[in-house]
């Protein structure tokens, strides 16, 4: 299964922060978003550019747009997302 670190290091090889990203999956990231958890704990680094890149890839994997994933993170319209 594709980990956040592997994806990031393959796509952004010049970013040294990639080696600090946790060995967790996009499934775990999505679960964290649905639970309203702290995504930076799941990612392993508190870097907004890395988070944005991972959110964008998650959106691509889901066949949706970045705003969908971002809004999950921000818990916009919680009732809508709790029904999913």
Backbone as a ProteinNet text record, in pm:
[ID]
protein_1_A
[PRIMARY]
XXXXXXXXXXXXXXXXXXXXXXXXXXXXXXXXXXXXXXXXXXXXXXXXXXXXXXXXXXXXXXXXXXXXXXXXXXXXXXXXXXXX
[TERTIARY]
83.9	0	90	47.6	125.1	122.9	241.4	249.5	262.2	231.1	246.3	391.2	483.8	626	671	634.7	677.6	623.9	496	439.1	516.4	537.3	599.6	743.1	819.3	958.9	973	880.3	885.2	848.2	757.8	709.1	781	845	916.7	1053.7	1137.4	1263.9	1363.1	1350.3	1444.8	1403.4	1286.5	1239.8	1287.5	1384.9	1442.7	1343.9	1236.8	1136.4	1062.8	1068.7	999.5	1038	1163.6	1210.4	1152.2	1094.1	1035.8	886.6	827.3	685.4	664.7	559.5	529.3	504.5	529	500.9	356.7	265.4	123.4	62.1	-62.6	-124.9	-225.9	-267.1	-371.8	-506.2	-524	-645.5	-648.2	-535.5	-527.3	-549.7	-497	-517.4	-665.3	-731.7	-874.4	-955	-919	-987.4	-970	-852	-824.8	-912	-925.6	-1009.1	-1154.8	-1203.7	-1342.9	-1367.3	-1265.4	-1279.5	-1253.6	-1204.7	-1172.1	-1043.6	-955.3	-828.3	-725.9	-610.6	-500.5	-420	-436.2	-367.8	-217.1	-168.8	-24.1	38.2	-36.5	13.6	22.6	-78	-77.5	35.5	52.8	157	296.2	310.5	439.8	521.2	481	547.7	441.2	473.1	379.3	424.3	398.4	438.1	317.3	271	148.2	164.9	282.8	303.3	294.5	354	345.4	199.9	129.5	-11.9	-92	-70.4	-143.7	-115.3	8.9	44.5	-19.4	-19.9	-82.7	-234.2	-293.5	-437.4	-472.1	-391	-418.1	-411.9	-311.6	-302.7	-420.2	-459.8	-576.9	-700	-717.3	-830.7	-825.1	-706.7	-691.2	-728.3	-685.2	-717.4	-868.1	-935.5	-1079.9	-1160.5	-1092.7	-1162.5	-1242.4	-1190.4	-1259.1	-1159.9	-1196.1	-1104.7	-1046.6	-945.7	-874.7	-970.3	-1065	-1157.1	-1236.5	-1271.3	-1344.7	-1261.9	-1135.7	-1048.3	-1021.3	-995.4	-970.5	-1091.1	-1210.5	-1331.6	-1354.6	-1315	-1319.9	-1230.7	-1112.5	-1017.4	-1073.4	-1136.6	-1193.2	-1328.4	-1378.7	-1506.9	-1622	-1618.4	-1726.4	-1847	-1961.7	-2086.4	-2069	-2042.1	-2013.2	-2121.2	-2247.6	-2354.2	-2342.5	-2301.7	-2284	-2176.8	-2062.6	-1951.3	-1969.3	-2045.6	-2071.2	-2161.4	-2239.6	-2328.2	-2253.6	-2133	-2055.5	-1989.8
-116.6	0	125	225	347.7	428.3	456.7	538	685.3	769.4	913	945.3	884.9	911.9	869.3	748.5	698.8	788.5	822.9	912.4	1043.3	1101	1232.8	1228.7	1130.8	1122	1094.9	1018.3	991.3	1114.7	1195.8	1310.7	1441.5	1447.9	1569	1528.3	1467.3	1410.5	1512.4	1638.5	1738.5	1797.1	1760.6	1810.9	1716.4	1760.6	1678.4	1642.5	1718.8	1690.3	1558.9	1510.9	1387.3	1269.5	1265.2	1152.9	1156.3	1269.3	1282.3	1248.7	1228.4	1194.3	1052.3	1032.8	900.8	797.1	672.7	559.7	515.9	602.8	572.2	584.7	548.4	542.5	654.9	669.3	765.6	722.6	593.9	544.8	598.2	593.8	647.5	797.4	866.6	1011	1042.5	968.2	990.6	960	853.6	819.5	931.1	985	1095.9	1216	1245.5	1357.2	1334.9	1213.8	1183.2	1188.8	1155.1	1157.8	1296	1387.7	1520.4	1522.6	1426.7	1417.9	1519.5	1515.1	1605.6	1545.5	1599.3	1543.5	1555.9	1656.2	1671.9	1558.5	1499.7	1382.4	1264.1	1246.5	1137.4	1156.3	1280	1308.8	1298	1347	1338.9	1466.5	1562.1	1692.4	1801.3	1914.9	2027.1	2126.1	2090.1	2172.5	2185	2307.8	2327.2	2290.3	2310.5	2273.8	2122.4	2048.2	1901.7	1858.6	1916.5	1882.5	1910.2	2025.9	2060	1960.5	1921.9	1824.9	1688.6	1647.1	1519.3	1526.5	1638	1656.1	1652.6	1716.5	1717.6	1576.5	1499	1361.7	1278.1	1296.7	1225.6	1261.5	1388.3	1430.9	1364	1358.9	1292.1	1144.6	1079.7	938.4	917.1	1012.5	1003.3	1050.5	1110	1161.4	1286.5	1366.1	1488.8	1603.6	1714.9	1829.2	1854.5	1938	1971.6	2027.7	2109.8	2172.8	2071.4	1959.8	1854.8	1805.8	1773.8	1723.3	1833.1	1952.1	2064.5	2088.4	2084.3	2105.3	1994	1871.7	1764.3	1801	1850.9	1888.5	2001.1	2096.2	2209.6	2175.9	2055	2007.6	2099.7	2142.1	2223.6	2133.1	2176.2	2100.8	1959.4	1951.5	1823.5	1718.7	1759.1	1661.8	1592.3	1664.3	1604.2	1496.8	1527.6	1434.3	1319.4	1337	1227.7	1123.5	1164.4	1070	981.5	1020	942.5	823.2
0	0	0	-70.7	-84.1	46.2	98.5	219.2	181.6	277.8	256.4	223.8	298.8	277.5	138.6	98.6	-32.6	-143.7	-137.3	-237.9	-241.8	-123.8	-117.8	-168.2	-126.8	-168.8	-318.2	-374	-518.5	-600.4	-548.5	-624.1	-592.4	-476.4	-434.8	-378.6	-463.3	-414.9	-358.8	-392.3	-342.8	-208.1	-158.2	-29.1	80.6	157.5	263.5	374.3	386.3	489.1	461	339.3	303.9	391	434	516.5	657.2	696.5	829.4	832.9	715	707.4	759.5	834.5	891.2	782.1	818.7	729.7	749.6	715.7	725.9	586.9	573	441	420.2	296	263.5	323.5	344.6	410.9	554.4	623.1	759.7	760.7	660.6	651.1	632.8	546.5	522.9	648.9	717.7	842.7	945.7	954.4	1045.6	1011.6	883.9	841.1	880.4	861.7	896.6	1047.4	1125.5	1271.3	1330	1246.8	1297.5	1377.6	1347.3	1418.9	1371.5	1433.1	1399.4	1284.3	1164.7	1048.2	1058.6	1130.6	1142.7	1223.6	1315.9	1388.6	1293.1	1208.1	1110.2	1009.6	962	862.2	924.6	1045.8	1113.5	1109.4	1029.1	1022.7	1017.1	1075.9	1073.4	967.3	844.1	730.7	637.8	618.4	540.8	393.7	336.9	196.7	178.6	269.6	263.2	278.9	377.6	397	271.3	209	87.1	-24.8	-40	-144.9	-119	7.2	41.8	25.8	65.6	45.4	-102.7	-186	-329.3	-386.4	-343.7	-394.2	-344.7	-220.1	-168.1	-249.9	-280.8	-363.8	-500.5	-559.5	-689.8	-679.7	-572.8	-552.7	-539.2	-477	-456.2	-576.7	-674.9	-792.2	-761	-668.7	-629.6	-633.5	-573.3	-575	-436.5	-434.6	-310.2	-204.5	-248.1	-152.7	-72.3	-134	-62.3	56.4	31.4	137.6	240.4	194.2	284.8	375.3	319	398.1	499.6	465.3	565.7	683.5	652.3	755.8	842.9	779.6	851	914.1	884.2	936.3	895.8	769.7	715.3	695.3	742	728.7	785.3	913.7	978.8	954.6	950.5	931.1	796.5	693.4	560.3	565.2	625.8	623.8	721.8	828.7	920.1	857.7	758.2	691.1	592.6	557.5	458.2	524.2
[MASK]
++++++++++++++++++++++++++++++++++++++++++++++++++++++++++++++++++++++++++++++++++++

